[in-house]
Amino acid sequence: MATVTFTPNLKRHVECPTEAVAGSTVRAVLDVVFAHNPRLRGYVLDDQGVLRKHMMVFVDGQQIEDRDHLSDPVREASEVYVMQALSGG
């Protein structure tokens, strides 16, 4: 199963422990996580189900390409990281 990890800055707003879940795409993996934690969905996806502009998802160290449909592949041993893009100076 893929491991899905959320960064600490997101954990400040909503409980989101690291989970091992099954799924062959980013969408499938996140849907399993959101089924366990519906409140988290609104922090990660907008009302159209698209990745929010300030969110980033990496699979095995590579930023996903499909931010709309989240169709990037996920292997059984993949590590998926979900984080907020931060800025400042």
PyRosetta script that sets phi, psi and omega in degrees:
from pyrosetta import init, pose_from_sequence

init()
pose = pose_from_sequence("MATVTFTPNLKRHVECPTEAVAGSTVRAVLDVVFAHNPRLRGYVLDDQGVLRKHMMVFVDGQQIEDRDHLSDPVREASEVYVMQALSGG")
pose.set_psi(1, 146.3)
pose.set_omega(1, 178.2)
pose.set_phi(2, -73.0)
pose.set_psi(2, 146.8)
pose.set_omega(2, 177.0)
pose.set_phi(3, -99.5)
pose.set_psi(3, 125.8)
pose.set_omega(3, 179.9)
pose.set_phi(4, -111.7)
pose.set_psi(4, 122.1)
pose.set_omega(4, -176.5)
pose.set_phi(5, -123.0)
pose.set_psi(5, 138.4)
pose.set_omega(5, 177.5)
pose.set_phi(6, -112.1)
pose.set_psi(6, 142.8)
pose.set_omega(6, -177.2)
pose.set_phi(7, -73.4)
pose.set_psi(7, 156.5)
pose.set_omega(7, -177.9)
pose.set_phi(8, -58.0)
pose.set_psi(8, -33.5)
pose.set_omega(8, -179.0)
pose.set_phi(9, -65.8)
pose.set_psi(9, -30.0)
pose.set_omega(9, 175.0)
pose.set_phi(10, -75.5)
pose.set_psi(10, -34.5)
pose.set_omega(10, 179.5)
pose.set_phi(11, -65.2)
pose.set_psi(11, -19.4)
pose.set_omega(11, 176.3)
pose.set_phi(12, -65.6)
pose.set_psi(12, -28.2)
pose.set_omega(12, -175.0)
pose.set_phi(13, -96.4)
pose.set_psi(13, -32.5)
pose.set_omega(13, -177.0)
pose.set_phi(14, -152.3)
pose.set_psi(14, 140.7)
pose.set_omega(14, 178.9)
pose.set_phi(15, -65.9)
pose.set_psi(15, 125.3)
pose.set_omega(15, -179.3)
pose.set_phi(16, -151.3)
pose.set_psi(16, 79.0)
pose.set_omega(16, -179.6)
pose.set_phi(17, -69.0)
pose.set_psi(17, 158.3)
pose.set_omega(17, 174.7)
pose.set_phi(18, -63.1)
pose.set_psi(18, 136.3)
pose.set_omega(18, -178.7)
pose.set_phi(19, -131.6)
pose.set_psi(19, 149.4)
pose.set_omega(19, 170.2)
pose.set_phi(20, -103.1)
pose.set_psi(20, 118.6)
pose.set_omega(20, -176.0)
pose.set_phi(21, -136.6)
pose.set_psi(21, 156.7)
pose.set_omega(21, 178.2)
pose.set_phi(22, -93.0)
pose.set_psi(22, 147.2)
pose.set_omega(22, 176.4)
pose.set_phi(23, 163.5)
pose.set_psi(23, 148.7)
pose.set_omega(23, -176.6)
pose.set_phi(24, -102.5)
pose.set_psi(24, -6.5)
pose.set_omega(24, 175.9)
pose.set_phi(25, -134.4)
pose.set_psi(25, 165.9)
pose.set_omega(25, 176.7)
pose.set_phi(26, -59.2)
pose.set_psi(26, -43.6)
pose.set_omega(26, 179.1)
pose.set_phi(27, -57.4)
pose.set_psi(27, -48.1)
pose.set_omega(27, -177.4)
pose.set_phi(28, -62.3)
pose.set_psi(28, -42.7)
pose.set_omega(28, -179.3)
pose.set_phi(29, -65.8)
pose.set_psi(29, -47.4)
pose.set_omega(29, -179.6)
pose.set_phi(30, -65.7)
pose.set_psi(30, -34.6)
pose.set_omega(30, 177.6)
pose.set_phi(31, -60.4)
pose.set_psi(31, -37.6)
pose.set_omega(31, 177.4)
pose.set_phi(32, -65.5)
pose.set_psi(32, -44.8)
pose.set_omega(32, 178.9)
pose.set_phi(33, -61.5)
pose.set_psi(33, -44.8)
pose.set_omega(33, -178.9)
pose.set_phi(34, -67.1)
pose.set_psi(34, -28.9)
pose.set_omega(34, 176.6)
pose.set_phi(35, -64.2)
pose.set_psi(35, -34.5)
pose.set_omega(35, 177.7)
pose.set_phi(36, -80.6)
pose.set_psi(36, -25.6)
pose.set_omega(36, -172.7)
pose.set_phi(37, -143.3)
pose.set_psi(37, 75.3)
pose.set_omega(37, -175.0)
pose.set_phi(38, -58.3)
pose.set_psi(38, -33.0)
pose.set_omega(38, -178.8)
pose.set_phi(39, -63.0)
pose.set_psi(39, -32.2)
pose.set_omega(39, -178.9)
pose.set_phi(40, -64.1)
pose.set_psi(40, -32.3)
pose.set_omega(40, -177.7)
pose.set_phi(41, -53.7)
pose.set_psi(41, -44.4)
pose.set_omega(41, -178.4)
pose.set_phi(42, -66.2)
pose.set_psi(42, -23.0)
pose.set_omega(42, 176.3)
pose.set_phi(43, -79.8)
pose.set_psi(43, -29.3)
pose.set_omega(43, -174.2)
pose.set_phi(44, -97.0)
pose.set_psi(44, -42.6)
pose.set_omega(44, -176.3)
pose.set_phi(45, -113.9)
pose.set_psi(45, 151.3)
pose.set_omega(45, 175.1)
pose.set_phi(46, -84.5)
pose.set_psi(46, -174.4)
pose.set_omega(46, -175.9)
pose.set_phi(47, -70.2)
pose.set_psi(47, -10.2)
pose.set_omega(47, 175.4)
pose.set_phi(48, -96.3)
pose.set_psi(48, 1.0)
pose.set_omega(48, -179.4)
pose.set_phi(49, 80.6)
pose.set_psi(49, 15.6)
pose.set_omega(49, 180.0)
pose.set_phi(50, -98.2)
pose.set_psi(50, 145.6)
pose.set_omega(50, 177.9)
pose.set_phi(51, -57.5)
pose.set_psi(51, 128.0)
pose.set_omega(51, 179.9)
pose.set_phi(52, -60.5)
pose.set_psi(52, 150.4)
pose.set_omega(52, -175.7)
pose.set_phi(53, -60.4)
pose.set_psi(53, -32.0)
pose.set_omega(53, -178.0)
pose.set_phi(54, -89.1)
pose.set_psi(54, 5.9)
pose.set_omega(54, 179.3)
pose.set_phi(55, -105.1)
pose.set_psi(55, 149.6)
pose.set_omega(55, 176.0)
pose.set_phi(56, -133.3)
pose.set_psi(56, 144.1)
pose.set_omega(56, 176.8)
pose.set_phi(57, -128.3)
pose.set_psi(57, 133.2)
pose.set_omega(57, 177.2)
pose.set_phi(58, -120.5)
pose.set_psi(58, 138.9)
pose.set_omega(58, 173.9)
pose.set_phi(59, -119.2)
pose.set_psi(59, 118.9)
pose.set_omega(59, -179.1)
pose.set_phi(60, 51.5)
pose.set_psi(60, 42.2)
pose.set_omega(60, 175.5)
pose.set_phi(61, 83.4)
pose.set_psi(61, -0.8)
pose.set_omega(61, -179.4)
pose.set_phi(62, -112.4)
pose.set_psi(62, 131.1)
pose.set_omega(62, 177.8)
pose.set_phi(63, -65.4)
pose.set_psi(63, 137.7)
pose.set_omega(63, -179.7)
pose.set_phi(64, -67.0)
pose.set_psi(64, 153.4)
pose.set_omega(64, -179.9)
pose.set_phi(65, -96.3)
pose.set_psi(65, -35.2)
pose.set_omega(65, -174.9)
pose.set_phi(66, -96.4)
pose.set_psi(66, 90.5)
pose.set_omega(66, -179.5)
pose.set_phi(67, -79.0)
pose.set_psi(67, -17.5)
pose.set_omega(67, -177.8)
pose.set_phi(68, -86.3)
pose.set_psi(68, -52.7)
pose.set_omega(68, -175.7)
pose.set_phi(69, -100.9)
pose.set_psi(69, -12.0)
pose.set_omega(69, 179.0)
pose.set_phi(70, 56.0)
pose.set_psi(70, 43.2)
pose.set_omega(70, -175.6)
pose.set_phi(71, -89.7)
pose.set_psi(71, 2.9)
pose.set_omega(71, 179.6)
pose.set_phi(72, -58.4)
pose.set_psi(72, 139.8)
pose.set_omega(72, -176.4)
pose.set_phi(73, -71.5)
pose.set_psi(73, 148.8)
pose.set_omega(73, 175.9)
pose.set_phi(74, -128.4)
pose.set_psi(74, 127.2)
pose.set_omega(74, 176.7)
pose.set_phi(75, -88.1)
pose.set_psi(75, 166.2)
pose.set_omega(75, -178.8)
pose.set_phi(76, -60.7)
pose.set_psi(76, -33.0)
pose.set_omega(76, -178.5)
pose.set_phi(77, -99.3)
pose.set_psi(77, 14.4)
pose.set_omega(77, -177.2)
pose.set_phi(78, -69.5)
pose.set_psi(78, 154.3)
pose.set_omega(78, 171.9)
pose.set_phi(79, -113.2)
pose.set_psi(79, 120.6)
pose.set_omega(79, -178.4)
pose.set_phi(80, -110.4)
pose.set_psi(80, 124.7)
pose.set_omega(80, 179.4)
pose.set_phi(81, -114.9)
pose.set_psi(81, 129.1)
pose.set_omega(81, 179.1)
pose.set_phi(82, -115.8)
pose.set_psi(82, 125.5)
pose.set_omega(82, -176.4)
pose.set_phi(83, -145.4)
pose.set_psi(83, 158.8)
pose.set_omega(83, 173.7)
pose.set_phi(84, -87.8)
pose.set_psi(84, 136.4)
pose.set_omega(84, 173.1)
pose.set_phi(85, -74.4)
pose.set_psi(85, 126.1)
pose.set_omega(85, -177.9)
pose.set_phi(86, -109.5)
pose.set_psi(86, 147.1)
pose.set_omega(86, 175.6)
pose.set_phi(87, -136.0)
pose.set_psi(87, 168.4)
pose.set_omega(87, 179.5)
pose.set_phi(88, 159.4)
pose.set_psi(88, -177.2)
pose.set_omega(88, -178.8)
pose.set_phi(89, -163.0)
pose.dump_pdb("model.pdb")
